[in-house]
Amino acid sequence: MPESVEQLDLLLVTVAKKRRVQQDGVSFEGYRYMDPTLSGYVGEDVVLRYDPADMAEVRIFAEDRFVCRAVCPE
């Protein structure tokens, strides 16, 4: 059993893509995903994990650690 919700997300949301954090968030598939936590990662590469059936939010990981859930405001 996973020890946290983030570990459960990692197991359930298996599609992963590498992206670079910009000042206005992370761009993926024509959408922009944002969370205030990402401001500390501007210029860094992160891995986003997502559910292809629900593109409203993605989970962001840096160095295999959960960073945040970023949402698409559109």
Secondary structure as UniProt FT lines:
FT   HELIX           5..12
FT   STRAND          15..20
FT   TURN            23..24
FT   STRAND          25..28
FT   TURN            29..30
FT   STRAND          31..34
FT   HELIX           36..41
FT   TURN            42..43
FT   STRAND          45..51
FT   TURN            52..53
FT   STRAND          54..62
FT   TURN            63..64
FT   STRAND          65..71
//
